């Protein structure tokens, strides 16, 4: 959302943008799961009751082609908790997203290269918003990945890094013209 706002309001400061698992405003398609859980903050919990590397949440079936790195995410969640757990943060982030101005029509003015990367099975923000943004942005590369949710699985990290580098390179080349 912030990258979109920066590209719209300060285009001279932007050479390219990466839009990952995002939407162009509050009227964009959000999933029913997100609407059902968006108004309440997660209840406060101690780090002990949070998942730890020794206690793994259920994993997807072994046949799943893209599996989340459960241990890595669990470790990072523990580190984030140690830095400062604030259960109200989710509700504040969701409220900011819901209050943000509509940006889809304004995105049509953005002329820099863009990468739009979204999971087809994202339960928070619907993938159709990515298609809408790609239609609005003249120089967009759209990637909607099947069997991917809101988090980007480690199997796609190399592809994401490559796409971001390609988008940044296109921005540098356009600037040199």
Secondary structure, DSSP 4 states (H G I P E B T S, - for coil): -HHHHHHHH-GGG-SEEEEES--SSTTS-B-HHHHHHTTSPPPP--GGGS-BTTBPPPPPPTT-SS---HHHHHHHHHHHHHHH--THHHHHHHHHHHHSPP-HHHHTT--SEEEEEEETT-SSB-THHHHHHHHH-TTEEEEEETT--SSPPGGGHHHHHHHHHHHHHHHHHHHH-
